[in-house]
């Protein structure tokens, strides 16, 4: 019932290519057959209106299972290998009643936990036989929160037909952006290309081989792709649109990408696990200013912080207090600047560094640092200081053989005319390990990266 509009697209495009997985093509007709197979299997297993963890990455089987579980009115908690270390804890928080694992070879195992999901949000969805979705935040700045959605409002915006495109499944299966990419591709008779891995060389190769037109990704990935220069070795002429979100884009990364790829339209997106993905429009490809909202969303800025009221907002958290105002506005925690209809995301309020009363937004400093030669990644955080309250600390992954003292001197010279003195990092830690998660998002939580030497 809730996915009838998708099934209509499948029927009308039965012979068309719906997915490419491991370089094999799968049609909408074959997805329909897989969906019927899993309808029957779930019925035999007695799985209906229950909490199910779907532990998988994108594949024909995982997509068919996701849709079949929605039809059964199940509450689905998708988990990828990126959360392997937290999976047992996440299952407990989500009160998972059935575990469905899709292995790398697309084989499936089903195990019942004998648990009874009795959280109020779960009971409400079960009683109404509404499909649900549980999404865990990345935890890049702290503990992961479990957001519970009624899946039906999330599906609403996909009822309106839009452009059909060949899209890369870059954002993960358990990420709101990944779910959004999947539903957009399926609802518009597009094709979802599943990537073998998400390294720059592999992504560029997939764009060339499978004629990918749309790449939804993150600023961190675009920075790494520029550094790798993988784009020089492949034909990316089919790529028409790159969308980015999940974190603040360093201005230096955006400008360099646009200079090197003038024929590719670049669009900033905005979304949260708690709200879904909003419609957005960038002022231009190389601009960090955007409009967000559209049907089903209202936005306002209170004391410099963005608040959103959305029809697709989550029902609540399983493991955190209610974040909504009494009149239903979600406090995003994002600091913004406004210019008429447009806004610019400055960063999370919790990440702002206060140096003697002066505000420092990490993304601004990271943008400068990442434009230095030899800098692969930069993550800026605040560190307590008895005199100024906080100082700016930078973790840097470099491609050079500099000592910390040598890098610090070069950094100060580079930043001297680009940043006020209080924004220039007072402490620098050179690291060897990546400073991003498997979601290609900067890790700001304590202990991110492995310190090598400090200056």
BAKOL-611199 format. One line per field, with one value per residue (C-alpha): residue number from 1; residue in three letters; y, x, z. Coordinates in pm, 1 decimal. Each point is the difference from the previous one (the first is absolute). Layout:
BEGIN
num <- c(NUM | ...)
residu <- c(ala | ...)
Y <- c(Y | ...)
X <- c(X | ...)
Z <- c(Z | ...)
***
This chain:
BEGIN
num <- c(1 | 2 | 3 | 4 | 5 | 6 | 7 | 8 | 9 | 10 | 11 | 12 | 13 | 14 | 15 | 16 | 17 | 18 | 19 | 20 | 21 | 22 | 23 | 24 | 25 | 26 | 27 | 28 | 29 | 30 | 31 | 32 | 33 | 34 | 35 | 36 | 37 | 38 | 39 | 40 | 41 | 42 | 43 | 44 | 45 | 46 | 47 | 48 | 49 | 50 | 51 | 52 | 53 | 54 | 55 | 56 | 57 | 58 | 59 | 60 | 61 | 62 | 63 | 64 | 65 | 66 | 67 | 68 | 69 | 70 | 71 | 72 | 73 | 74 | 75 | 76 | 77 | 78 | 79 | 80 | 81 | 82 | 83 | 84 | 85 | 86 | 87 | 88 | 89 | 90 | 91 | 92 | 93 | 94 | 95 | 96 | 97 | 98 | 99 | 100 | 101 | 102 | 103 | 104 | 105 | 106 | 107 | 108 | 109 | 110 | 111 | 112 | 113 | 114 | 115 | 116 | 117 | 118 | 119 | 120 | 121 | 122 | 123 | 124 | 125 | 126 | 127 | 128 | 129 | 130 | 131 | 132 | 133 | 134 | 135 | 136 | 137 | 138 | 139 | 140 | 141 | 142 | 143 | 144 | 145 | 146 | 147 | 148 | 149 | 150 | 151 | 152 | 153 | 154 | 155 | 156 | 157 | 158 | 159 | 160 | 161 | 162 | 163 | 164 | 165 | 166 | 167 | 168 | 169 | 170 | 171 | 172 | 173 | 174 | 175 | 176 | 177 | 178 | 179 | 180 | 181 | 182 | 183 | 184 | 185 | 186 | 187 | 188 | 189 | 190 | 191 | 192 | 193 | 194 | 195 | 196 | 197 | 198 | 199 | 200 | 201 | 202 | 203 | 204 | 205 | 206 | 207 | 208 | 209 | 210 | 211 | 212 | 213 | 214 | 215 | 216 | 217 | 218 | 219 | 220 | 221 | 222 | 223 | 224 | 225 | 226 | 227 | 228 | 229 | 230 | 231 | 232 | 233 | 234 | 235 | 236 | 237 | 238 | 239 | 240 | 241 | 242 | 243 | 244 | 245 | 246 | 247 | 248 | 249 | 250 | 251 | 252 | 253 | 254 | 255 | 256 | 257 | 258 | 259 | 260 | 261 | 262 | 263 | 264 | 265 | 266 | 267 | 268 | 269 | 270 | 271 | 272 | 273 | 274 | 275 | 276 | 277 | 278 | 279 | 280 | 281 | 282 | 283 | 284 | 285 | 286 | 287 | 288 | 289 | 290 | 291 | 292 | 293 | 294 | 295 | 296 | 297 | 298 | 299 | 300 | 301 | 302 | 303 | 304 | 305 | 306 | 307 | 308 | 309 | 310 | 311 | 312 | 313 | 314 | 315 | 316 | 317 | 318 | 319 | 320 | 321 | 322 | 323 | 324 | 325 | 326 | 327 | 328 | 329 | 330 | 331 | 332 | 333 | 334 | 335 | 336 | 337 | 338 | 339 | 340 | 341 | 342 | 343 | 344 | 345 | 346 | 347 | 348 | 349 | 350 | 351 | 352 | 353 | 354 | 355 | 356 | 357 | 358 | 359 | 360 | 361 | 362 | 363 | 364 | 365 | 366 | 367 | 368 | 369 | 370 | 371 | 372 | 373 | 374 | 375 | 376 | 377 | 378 | 379 | 380 | 381 | 382 | 383 | 384 | 385 | 386 | 387 | 388 | 389 | 390 | 391 | 392 | 393 | 394 | 395 | 396 | 397 | 398 | 399 | 400 | 401 | 402 | 403 | 404 | 405 | 406 | 407 | 408 | 409 | 410 | 411 | 412 | 413 | 414 | 415 | 416 | 417 | 418 | 419 | 420 | 421 | 422 | 423 | 424 | 425 | 426 | 427 | 428 | 429 | 430 | 431 | 432 | 433 | 434 | 435 | 436 | 437 | 438 | 439 | 440 | 441 | 442 | 443 | 444 | 445 | 446 | 447 | 448 | 449 | 450 | 451 | 452 | 453 | 454 | 455)
residu <- c(unk | unk | unk | unk | unk | unk | unk | unk | unk | unk | unk | unk | unk | unk | unk | unk | unk | unk | unk | unk | unk | unk | unk | unk | unk | unk | unk | unk | unk | unk | unk | unk | unk | unk | unk | unk | unk | unk | unk | unk | unk | unk | unk | unk | unk | unk | unk | unk | unk | unk | unk | unk | unk | unk | unk | unk | unk | unk | unk | unk | unk | unk | unk | unk | unk | unk | unk | unk | unk | unk | unk | unk | unk | unk | unk | unk | unk | unk | unk | unk | unk | unk | unk | unk | unk | unk | unk | unk | unk | unk | unk | unk | unk | unk | unk | unk | unk | unk | unk | unk | unk | unk | unk | unk | unk | unk | unk | unk | unk | unk | unk | unk | unk | unk | unk | unk | unk | unk | unk | unk | unk | unk | unk | unk | unk | unk | unk | unk | unk | unk | unk | unk | unk | unk | unk | unk | unk | unk | unk | unk | unk | unk | unk | unk | unk | unk | unk | unk | unk | unk | unk | unk | unk | unk | unk | unk | unk | unk | unk | unk | unk | unk | unk | unk | unk | unk | unk | unk | unk | unk | unk | unk | unk | unk | unk | unk | unk | unk | unk | unk | unk | unk | unk | unk | unk | unk | unk | unk | unk | unk | unk | unk | unk | unk | unk | unk | unk | unk | unk | unk | unk | unk | unk | unk | unk | unk | unk | unk | unk | unk | unk | unk | unk | unk | unk | unk | unk | unk | unk | unk | unk | unk | unk | unk | unk | unk | unk | unk | unk | unk | unk | unk | unk | unk | unk | unk | unk | unk | unk | unk | unk | unk | unk | unk | unk | unk | unk | unk | unk | unk | unk | unk | unk | unk | unk | unk | unk | unk | unk | unk | unk | unk | unk | unk | unk | unk | unk | unk | unk | unk | unk | unk | unk | unk | unk | unk | unk | unk | unk | unk | unk | unk | unk | unk | unk | unk | unk | unk | unk | unk | unk | unk | unk | unk | unk | unk | unk | unk | unk | unk | unk | unk | unk | unk | unk | unk | unk | unk | unk | unk | unk | unk | unk | unk | unk | unk | unk | unk | unk | unk | unk | unk | unk | unk | unk | unk | unk | unk | unk | unk | unk | unk | unk | unk | unk | unk | unk | unk | unk | unk | unk | unk | unk | unk | unk | unk | unk | unk | unk | unk | unk | unk | unk | unk | unk | unk | unk | unk | unk | unk | unk | unk | unk | unk | unk | unk | unk | unk | unk | unk | unk | unk | unk | unk | unk | unk | unk | unk | unk | unk | unk | unk | unk | unk | unk | unk | unk | unk | unk | unk | unk | unk | unk | unk | unk | unk | unk | unk | unk | unk | unk | unk | unk | unk | unk | unk | unk | unk | unk | unk | unk | unk | unk | unk | unk | unk | unk | unk | unk | unk | unk | unk | unk | unk | unk | unk | unk | unk | unk | unk | unk | unk | unk | unk | unk | unk | unk | unk | unk | unk | unk | unk | unk | unk | unk | unk | unk | unk | unk | unk | unk | unk | unk | unk | unk)
Y <- c(0.0 | 254.2 | -85.5 | -42.9 | 302.7 | -172.5 | -325.8 | 193.7 | 139.2 | -353.8 | -136.9 | 281.6 | -39.0 | -376.3 | -34.5 | 311.5 | -14.5 | 65.9 | -91.7 | -86.3 | -219.4 | -150.4 | 104.8 | -203.8 | 164.9 | -56.8 | 115.9 | 132.9 | -326.2 | -203.9 | 224.4 | -66.9 | -376.0 | 29.8 | 205.6 | -270.6 | -264.8 | 190.6 | 73.2 | -377.0 | -69.3 | 265.1 | -138.2 | -351.6 | 137.9 | 179.9 | 336.0 | 276.7 | 330.9 | -78.6 | 165.1 | -137.7 | 83.0 | -20.5 | -46.4 | 53.9 | 230.4 | 89.5 | -307.5 | -133.9 | -219.6 | 270.6 | 240.9 | -262.1 | -85.9 | 364.3 | 42.7 | -329.9 | 94.5 | 334.2 | -180.4 | -218.8 | 304.6 | -74.5 | 250.6 | -26.1 | 76.2 | -16.3 | -68.5 | -11.7 | -132.0 | 355.7 | -50.0 | -356.3 | 90.1 | 155.3 | -245.6 | -193.5 | 322.6 | 142.5 | -315.5 | 37.2 | 367.9 | -75.8 | -298.4 | -213.7 | -300.1 | -154.7 | 24.0 | -31.7 | -11.6 | 30.1 | -133.9 | 125.3 | -275.5 | 117.4 | -309.0 | 63.8 | -123.6 | 70.1 | -31.4 | 83.8 | 154.5 | -82.9 | 364.4 | 202.0 | 361.0 | 192.8 | 356.0 | 238.3 | 110.4 | -362.5 | -84.8 | 292.0 | -103.6 | -365.1 | 77.8 | 211.2 | -256.6 | 279.7 | -77.1 | 168.1 | 88.6 | 23.7 | 199.6 | 37.4 | 322.3 | -29.0 | 74.7 | 206.4 | 260.2 | -222.2 | -285.6 | -132.0 | 81.5 | -229.9 | 193.1 | -177.4 | 91.7 | -85.9 | -103.7 | 125.5 | 376.1 | -64.4 | -159.1 | 290.1 | 215.4 | -290.3 | -13.9 | 298.3 | -111.8 | 165.9 | -44.7 | -357.4 | -36.8 | -254.1 | 53.6 | -124.9 | -166.2 | 180.1 | 90.7 | -307.7 | -227.1 | 97.1 | 376.1 | 230.3 | 118.5 | -356.6 | -80.2 | 324.9 | -90.6 | -346.1 | 123.6 | 280.4 | -241.6 | -259.2 | 244.4 | 170.6 | -317.3 | 90.0 | -234.7 | -45.1 | -92.6 | -178.1 | 80.6 | -273.4 | 233.8 | 371.6 | 84.0 | 283.5 | -225.8 | -253.8 | 269.8 | 169.1 | -336.7 | -75.0 | 339.4 | -74.4 | -364.1 | 38.7 | 350.3 | 139.1 | 335.1 | 86.1 | -41.5 | 69.6 | 26.6 | 193.9 | 290.3 | -232.7 | -233.5 | 287.1 | 124.4 | -346.7 | -38.9 | 329.6 | -103.8 | -339.6 | 155.3 | -317.9 | 215.1 | 43.9 | -369.2 | -51.1 | 136.8 | 176.4 | 171.9 | -165.0 | 146.9 | 290.9 | 58.0 | -36.0 | 51.6 | 31.7 | 10.8 | -172.9 | 267.9 | 357.2 | 40.4 | 173.6 | 292.3 | -82.8 | -353.9 | 122.4 | 266.3 | -236.4 | -269.0 | 250.7 | 139.1 | -348.6 | -114.7 | 300.4 | -219.7 | -175.1 | 164.1 | -7.5 | 18.0 | 16.4 | -212.6 | 21.8 | -280.3 | -165.1 | -349.3 | 159.8 | 180.3 | -160.2 | 182.9 | 343.1 | 147.0 | 240.0 | 242.0 | 139.7 | 363.6 | -130.1 | -303.3 | 175.2 | 165.2 | -119.7 | 189.5 | -207.5 | 1.4 | -288.4 | -100.4 | -66.9 | -173.9 | -161.5 | 208.8 | 333.3 | 166.8 | 278.8 | 138.2 | 70.9 | 163.5 | -103.4 | -367.2 | -182.4 | -156.3 | -210.6 | -123.3 | -298.9 | -236.3 | -271.2 | 65.7 | -298.7 | -109.3 | 26.7 | -155.2 | -338.7 | 104.4 | 378.5 | 272.3 | 156.6 | 265.5 | 180.0 | 330.5 | 0.5 | 116.6 | -271.6 | 164.5 | -207.4 | 177.3 | -107.7 | 147.6 | 144.1 | 358.5 | 189.8 | 337.1 | 128.4 | 211.3 | 25.2 | -346.0 | -137.7 | -125.3 | -117.8 | -282.7 | 101.2 | -314.2 | -175.5 | 215.3 | -270.1 | 23.6 | 377.2 | 87.5 | 295.4 | 163.5 | 282.4 | 86.1 | -27.9 | -267.2 | -233.5 | -232.3 | -307.0 | -13.1 | 342.9 | -100.0 | -342.5 | 165.2 | 199.4 | -292.1 | -235.0 | 247.4 | -38.5 | -219.6 | -340.5 | 3.0 | -298.7 | 61.1 | 247.0 | -21.2 | 300.1 | -17.6 | 204.4 | -88.5 | 140.4 | 279.0 | 170.7 | 344.4 | 24.1 | -265.3 | -193.9 | -12.5 | -122.0 | -346.4 | -154.6 | -364.4 | -19.5 | -293.4 | 98.1 | -145.6 | 160.5 | -110.5 | 319.3 | 0.9 | 150.4 | 310.6 | 43.5 | -42.4 | 240.5 | 271.2 | -49.0 | 0.7 | 328.3 | 165.3 | -131.4 | 104.5 | 335.6 | 209.3 | -233.3 | -37.5 | 221.1 | -105.9 | -153.7 | -235.0 | -135.6 | -336.3 | 38.0 | -374.8 | -232.4 | -378.7 | -183.3 | -333.1 | -298.2 | -152.4 | 137.1 | 264.5 | -107.8 | -284.4 | -261.4 | 244.6 | 240.6 | 249.4 | 176.2 | -153.9 | 264.0 | -227.2 | -20.7 | -230.8 | 20.5 | -79.5 | -138.8 | 276.6 | -29.9 | 312.9 | 324.8 | 353.1)
X <- c(0.0 | 264.3 | 233.4 | -262.9 | 138.3 | 340.4 | -151.8 | -174.9 | 337.0 | 143.2 | -283.7 | 21.5 | 376.1 | 41.8 | 272.2 | 194.3 | 319.7 | -69.9 | 331.1 | 357.2 | 156.9 | 345.8 | -11.2 | -317.1 | -318.0 | -336.2 | -326.9 | -309.6 | -165.9 | 262.7 | -40.3 | -375.0 | 65.7 | 241.8 | -254.3 | -264.2 | 248.2 | 68.4 | -367.3 | -56.4 | 305.1 | -91.0 | -352.4 | 132.7 | 227.5 | -294.5 | 171.2 | -257.7 | -25.7 | 317.1 | 340.5 | 255.8 | 366.5 | 94.1 | 376.7 | 120.0 | 142.5 | -167.4 | -80.0 | -301.0 | -89.6 | 31.9 | -211.5 | -271.0 | 4.2 | -27.9 | -308.7 | -153.7 | 50.5 | -167.3 | -299.0 | -17.9 | -22.1 | 335.2 | 220.3 | 335.0 | 340.8 | 257.7 | 359.8 | 307.5 | 346.7 | 100.3 | -175.0 | 120.7 | 165.0 | -325.8 | -247.4 | -82.4 | -61.3 | -208.5 | -214.3 | -71.0 | -92.1 | -225.5 | -158.4 | 54.0 | -231.9 | 138.9 | 348.9 | 28.3 | 354.6 | 84.4 | 351.5 | 248.1 | -108.9 | -364.5 | -99.7 | -239.7 | -32.9 | -297.9 | 13.6 | -265.0 | 119.2 | -303.6 | -1.3 | -321.3 | 30.8 | -211.4 | 126.6 | -294.0 | 108.9 | 21.6 | -339.7 | -162.2 | 140.5 | -88.9 | -357.0 | -47.5 | 185.8 | 213.7 | 348.0 | 272.7 | 365.3 | 262.3 | 309.6 | 302.5 | 198.0 | 365.7 | 128.8 | 283.5 | -43.9 | -127.1 | -240.2 | -219.9 | -369.5 | -272.8 | -264.8 | -332.8 | -197.4 | -337.9 | 121.3 | -313.7 | 72.5 | 355.6 | -147.0 | -233.9 | 241.3 | 82.4 | -356.3 | 75.6 | 185.5 | 337.7 | 301.6 | 113.6 | 374.6 | 277.6 | 104.5 | 292.2 | -86.2 | 278.7 | -180.3 | -53.3 | -303.6 | -52.1 | 32.2 | -294.6 | 185.3 | 45.5 | -368.5 | -88.4 | 222.2 | -156.9 | -358.8 | 67.6 | 154.2 | -276.8 | -292.3 | 123.6 | 92.1 | 366.2 | 289.9 | 193.7 | 365.0 | 141.0 | 367.1 | 254.9 | 166.0 | -0.4 | 364.3 | 50.5 | 153.5 | -284.0 | -268.9 | 156.0 | 31.5 | -366.9 | -105.9 | 180.6 | -107.2 | -366.0 | -60.5 | -101.3 | -177.4 | -55.2 | 245.6 | -144.1 | 300.2 | 172.0 | 248.3 | 260.6 | -20.8 | 26.8 | 309.6 | 158.4 | -90.5 | 171.9 | 309.0 | 16.4 | -35.2 | -188.4 | -230.3 | 287.3 | 11.7 | -368.0 | -265.7 | -250.5 | -187.3 | -334.5 | 7.3 | -245.6 | -75.7 | 189.3 | -195.3 | 165.2 | -118.0 | 53.3 | 251.8 | 109.2 | 182.6 | 340.6 | -13.6 | 344.2 | -111.2 | -316.2 | 178.4 | 274.2 | -247.6 | -207.1 | 310.9 | 108.5 | -352.0 | -176.8 | -249.4 | -125.0 | -279.7 | 67.4 | -286.4 | 4.2 | -263.0 | -130.9 | -146.4 | 3.9 | -71.9 | -279.9 | -169.9 | 88.7 | 156.5 | -142.6 | -33.3 | 288.6 | 138.5 | 352.8 | 42.4 | 262.2 | 227.1 | 288.4 | -214.6 | -54.8 | -331.1 | -313.3 | -376.5 | -158.2 | -358.1 | -275.0 | -331.1 | -33.2 | 276.7 | 18.6 | 321.1 | 85.3 | 313.1 | -6.6 | 307.3 | 206.7 | -104.6 | -206.9 | -330.5 | -218.9 | -357.6 | -50.3 | -282.8 | 264.5 | 153.2 | 79.5 | -239.7 | 278.5 | 319.9 | 28.2 | 296.1 | -12.2 | -240.8 | -261.6 | 180.6 | -311.5 | -139.2 | -352.6 | -132.8 | 181.2 | 321.1 | 318.6 | 308.0 | 267.5 | 289.1 | 140.5 | 124.6 | -88.6 | 31.1 | -304.4 | -26.0 | -362.2 | -116.7 | 353.7 | 199.2 | 352.9 | 71.5 | 287.0 | 21.3 | -145.9 | -53.9 | 164.8 | 315.2 | 48.4 | 329.4 | -0.9 | 343.3 | -12.8 | -355.4 | 65.9 | -189.0 | 193.1 | -183.8 | 216.4 | -95.5 | 149.2 | 337.8 | -9.8 | -62.3 | 322.8 | 204.2 | -117.9 | 113.7 | 360.0 | 222.8 | 62.0 | -311.6 | -228.1 | -254.4 | -54.4 | -236.4 | -27.9 | -140.1 | 11.5 | 221.5 | -46.3 | 238.4 | 23.7 | 62.5 | -221.3 | -258.6 | 89.6 | 269.8 | -19.8 | 147.4 | 60.1 | 52.3 | 178.3 | 72.3 | 288.5 | 170.0 | 334.1 | 289.7 | 0.2 | 56.5 | -279.8 | 211.2 | 67.6 | -366.6 | -106.2 | 233.8 | -124.4 | -362.9 | 40.3 | 159.4 | -274.9 | -285.6 | 144.7 | -185.4 | -298.8 | -127.0 | -10.7 | 263.0 | -253.6 | -123.9 | 343.6 | 45.3 | 197.1 | 50.5 | 72.4 | -3.4 | 133.1 | -175.5 | 54.4 | -347.4 | -301.6 | -202.5 | -329.8 | -242.8 | -121.0 | -280.4 | 267.2 | -82.3 | 252.9 | 35.1 | -1.4 | -56.9 | 279.2 | 277.5 | -70.4 | 313.7 | 323.1 | 231.7 | 353.2 | 170.9 | -113.9 | 121.9)
Z <- c(0.0 | 106.3 | -286.9 | -271.5 | -182.8 | -17.8 | -120.3 | -276.5 | -111.4 | 6.6 | -216.5 | -253.1 | -34.6 | 39.4 | -262.2 | 102.8 | 203.7 | 368.1 | 163.3 | -79.6 | 268.2 | -40.3 | -364.9 | -56.6 | -122.8 | 172.2 | -151.4 | 171.6 | -99.5 | 186.0 | 305.8 | -12.8 | -5.2 | 294.4 | 190.5 | -45.5 | 115.5 | 321.6 | 59.8 | 5.8 | 218.3 | 256.9 | 16.2 | 67.1 | 271.4 | 161.5 | -33.4 | 3.1 | 187.7 | 192.1 | 55.2 | -244.2 | -37.9 | -366.8 | 7.2 | -353.1 | -262.4 | -328.2 | -208.0 | -192.8 | 296.6 | 265.7 | -205.9 | -58.8 | 371.4 | 100.6 | -216.2 | 114.4 | 364.9 | -64.3 | -152.4 | 312.3 | 225.1 | 161.9 | 181.4 | -174.1 | 152.8 | -283.1 | 105.4 | -223.1 | 76.8 | 96.1 | 336.9 | 58.9 | 332.0 | 126.8 | -150.2 | 318.1 | 192.1 | -284.4 | -11.6 | 371.2 | -33.6 | -296.9 | 181.4 | -310.2 | -16.2 | -320.3 | -148.6 | -377.9 | -135.6 | -367.3 | -54.6 | -258.1 | -239.1 | 42.0 | 200.9 | 288.1 | 356.8 | 225.2 | 378.7 | 258.0 | 326.3 | 217.7 | 106.6 | 23.3 | -116.2 | 248.1 | -31.3 | -37.5 | -348.3 | -112.4 | 145.0 | -181.3 | -338.5 | 53.8 | 101.3 | -312.1 | -215.5 | -138.9 | -132.0 | 200.7 | -37.9 | 275.6 | -87.4 | 224.4 | -24.2 | -99.0 | 350.0 | -151.9 | 275.1 | 281.1 | 79.6 | -281.0 | 30.5 | -129.4 | -194.7 | -61.5 | -313.0 | -135.9 | -348.0 | -177.1 | 25.2 | -120.5 | -314.1 | -78.5 | -199.7 | -231.7 | -131.3 | -226.3 | -316.3 | -58.2 | -226.3 | -61.0 | 56.9 | 37.4 | 362.2 | 206.8 | 332.0 | 184.1 | 324.8 | 213.7 | 22.0 | 366.6 | -65.5 | -74.0 | -310.1 | -122.7 | 50.9 | -178.6 | -298.7 | -26.2 | 13.3 | -248.4 | -250.6 | 34.5 | -4.6 | -318.2 | -192.5 | 32.7 | 56.9 | 324.0 | -50.2 | 305.2 | 54.3 | 69.8 | 247.1 | 66.7 | -67.0 | -253.1 | -265.5 | 22.4 | -11.6 | -304.2 | -173.7 | 67.9 | -137.3 | -324.7 | -32.5 | 94.0 | -137.2 | 337.3 | -20.6 | 367.1 | 288.1 | 347.5 | 231.6 | 279.4 | 14.6 | 149.9 | -299.9 | -248.8 | 181.0 | -14.1 | -367.3 | -80.1 | 195.3 | -169.2 | -347.1 | -95.9 | -215.5 | -248.2 | -87.4 | -86.1 | -231.7 | 224.8 | -283.0 | 86.2 | 352.2 | -4.3 | 368.2 | 325.2 | 319.8 | 338.3 | 358.9 | 339.0 | 114.9 | -71.8 | -330.0 | 23.2 | -242.8 | -139.0 | -93.0 | -173.6 | -203.3 | -114.1 | -101.4 | -199.1 | -171.2 | -107.1 | -97.5 | -157.1 | -187.3 | 313.0 | 196.4 | 374.4 | 246.7 | 376.1 | 172.3 | 352.9 | 203.2 | 338.2 | 125.9 | 200.8 | -290.4 | -331.0 | -296.7 | -78.4 | -347.8 | -55.6 | -257.3 | 1.3 | -104.7 | -245.7 | -29.3 | 175.9 | 267.3 | 355.9 | 15.2 | -50.8 | 35.4 | 187.7 | 63.5 | -249.9 | 46.7 | 340.2 | 160.4 | 179.9 | 113.3 | 240.7 | 162.4 | 373.7 | 157.4 | -301.9 | 21.0 | -260.7 | 101.6 | -228.9 | 12.8 | -228.8 | -88.3 | -33.3 | 341.8 | 216.3 | 270.7 | 259.2 | 132.9 | 166.3 | 215.5 | 37.6 | 117.8 | -227.0 | -212.0 | -128.0 | 124.8 | 141.4 | -337.5 | -197.0 | -123.6 | -8.5 | 130.1 | -245.4 | 196.9 | -325.1 | 11.8 | -318.2 | -168.3 | -190.3 | -315.5 | -109.4 | -110.1 | 12.6 | 295.7 | 60.9 | 242.2 | 231.5 | 212.4 | 298.2 | 307.8 | 212.4 | -215.1 | 23.5 | 170.7 | 240.4 | 15.9 | 252.3 | -100.5 | -374.5 | -196.1 | -226.1 | -241.0 | -77.7 | -369.5 | -67.2 | 146.1 | -166.1 | -335.8 | 31.5 | 132.6 | -274.4 | -264.0 | 121.8 | -211.8 | 152.4 | 221.6 | -59.7 | 274.6 | 280.9 | 296.3 | 231.2 | 353.5 | 318.8 | 293.3 | 352.9 | 102.6 | 339.7 | -147.1 | -309.3 | 85.5 | -314.0 | -265.0 | -357.3 | -44.2 | -342.9 | -84.4 | -335.3 | -230.1 | -224.3 | -304.8 | 84.4 | 219.0 | 205.8 | 373.4 | 209.9 | 62.9 | -373.1 | -88.6 | 274.3 | -131.9 | -355.3 | 116.4 | 189.6 | -300.0 | -229.6 | 229.9 | 107.7 | -259.5 | -34.7 | 357.1 | 310.5 | 251.6 | 240.4 | -275.9 | -86.8 | 176.4 | 321.6 | 15.7 | -291.1 | 7.6 | -304.8 | -53.3 | -225.4 | -7.8 | -193.3 | 179.0 | -154.9 | 65.2 | -248.4 | -75.7 | -129.7 | 270.3 | 222.1 | 346.3 | 271.3 | 299.2 | 254.4 | -110.8 | -371.9 | -194.3 | 139.8 | 123.5 | -131.3 | 122.9 | 156.2 | -57.2)
***
